[in-house]
Amino acid sequence: MHCTSQAEAALLPNGAVHVGRREHYRLARELVAREPERVVLMQRSSTLLLGPEDGWDREAEFYDEVWRSVAAGTRWFHVASLRGIERHLERRGSSFPHAGSGSAHIVDHNGTVTIRSAVGTLLVDQSIKVLPEEGSSRLGDDFSCDDYKFDRQIRLVAADFGDHSEALVVSDIGDRQVTIHVAGNAAAVLLEACIDFYRRCPPLNVDDLARCRTRAEAGAPLHTEAMA
């Protein structure tokens, strides 16, 4: 596996800001194509579960690059949001034509939705996690739900290349979207903080994924109350 060097990473200056609603998918695809060892993906909904939105070619390219990297052995730590998926499905004009097909790398492992990759002859399973609901019971001794806000979670893709880390942090300013490129120690701190959060989140169960995909195919809103 080729790992991008720090010199190559300098082609994207630390702190660079990109403005554009779909720029983050292009940048994320380019980041993942450089074959990191580990990637963290935190989104408002989930490209990996719903597939690319109709008409979003750059998201489709990112989606394909994700599964190519999984097949090459990259470990993915993905935190999705059931409530975010619900809101996305309710958005006027949104459709997900590939939601029902999914990827051969998404498997049912003891009732949990799992990303399965192969490193040589070794199969590596990485559970897909979901954001806990506000007001839910404590998740471990160090997770305070009193301080947890569902709609304020970071949106990012962070990559560990072995000798350095990089991250793309996405946010909105009014009706515009900005993507900030972070490299070096700051990106490494972000990545490890997100992996720590990932480990404390509940896994996505296969029944909830089936409901998501059924509603997405039907174009009907998803009601999380039905997932209790």
C-alpha positions, -999 to 999 in steps of 0.1 A, spaced: 0 0 0 14 34 -10 13 60 17 14 97 9 45 113 22 46 146 42 61 163 11 32 151 -10 8 163 16 22 198 14 4 201 -20 -27 208 1 -17 236 25 -27 233 61 -56 255 69 -67 258 32 -104 267 30 -125 255 1 -160 270 -6 -186 250 -24 -215 228 -15 -200 197 -32 -163 204 -29 -159 182 1 -167 151 -18 -140 159 -44 -114 166 -17 -124 135 3 -121 113 -27 -86 127 -35 -76 122 2 -88 85 3 -73 78 -31 -38 84 -15 -43 51 4 -43 59 41 -40 32 67 -71 44 87 -100 67 79 -126 82 101 -159 94 85 -185 114 105 -215 127 85 -250 141 92 -265 110 75 -244 84 57 -230 81 22 -219 45 29 -254 34 39 -277 53 15 -253 55 -14 -248 87 -34 -277 111 -38 -292 113 -73 -273 139 -93 -244 142 -70 -216 128 -92 -188 138 -69 -204 119 -40 -207 89 -63 -170 91 -71 -162 93 -34 -185 64 -27 -167 42 -52 -133 53 -38 -144 43 -3 -150 7 -13 -119 5 -34 -99 16 -3 -118 -10 18 -109 -37 -7 -72 -25 -5 -72 -30 33 -79 5 47 -97 4 80 -128 27 82 -143 41 114 -178 54 104 -203 71 127 -236 76 110 -268 93 122 -303 77 120 -319 110 128 -297 127 102 -307 101 76 -344 108 85 -339 145 78 -320 138 46 -348 116 33 -374 143 42 -355 169 22 -374 180 -9 -359 167 -41 -335 142 -24 -335 106 -38 -311 77 -33 -314 53 -62 -287 29 -50 -299 27 -13 -312 -9 -17 -281 -24 -33 -253 -14 -8 -218 -28 -10 -205 -63 -8 -182 -50 19 -212 -42 42 -221 -74 61 -243 -87 89 -220 -97 118 -241 -111 146 -269 -85 139 -245 -56 136 -238 -37 104 -201 -42 97 -176 -31 71 -155 -61 61 -121 -57 44 -94 -82 37 -58 -77 47 -40 -105 29 -59 -136 40 -72 -120 72 -107 -107 73 -111 -74 93 -145 -64 105 -152 -28 116 -187 -20 130 -206 10 117 -217 31 147 -245 55 151 -249 87 171 -267 81 204 -300 98 210 -300 129 232 -313 119 267 -302 83 262 -286 64 291 -249 69 298 -225 52 273 -197 42 296 -183 61 326 -167 89 305 -196 98 282 -219 125 296 -251 127 278 -259 159 296 -231 175 275 -240 158 242 -259 176 214 -270 156 185 -270 184 159 -236 198 169 -213 169 159 -183 174 137 -186 165 100 -152 153 88 -131 127 70 -97 122 87 -70 100 74 -39 84 90 -11 78 66 13 63 91 38 91 91 13 119 92 -25 126 94 -48 149 75 -84 159 79 -112 177 60 -136 195 83 -169 205 68 -192 233 80 -220 256 68 -220 294 67 -255 304 58 -264 286 26 -228 280 17 -206 251 27 -169 253 35 -142 226 38 -111 232 59 -80 211 53 -60 203 85 -27 185 86 0 174 110 -6 172 148 -39 190 147 -53 164 123 -39 135 144 -56 149 175 -89 152 156 -86 117 142 -79 101 176 -107 121 193 -131 108 167 -120 72 170 -124 75 208 -160 88 202 -166 60 177 -157 34 202 -182 48 227 -211 50 202 -237 21 198 -234 -1 168 -259 0 140 -281 -30 139 -292 -47 106 -329 -41 112 -324 -3 114 -304 -4 82 -331 -24 64 -357 2 75 -334 31 63 -330 14 29 -367 6 25 -377 41 32 -350 55 9 -361 33 -20 -398 43 -14 -390 79 -11 -409 80 22 -397 97 54 -380 76 80 -394 77 115 -368 69 142 -396 63 167 -402 31 148 -367 20 156 -370 20 193 
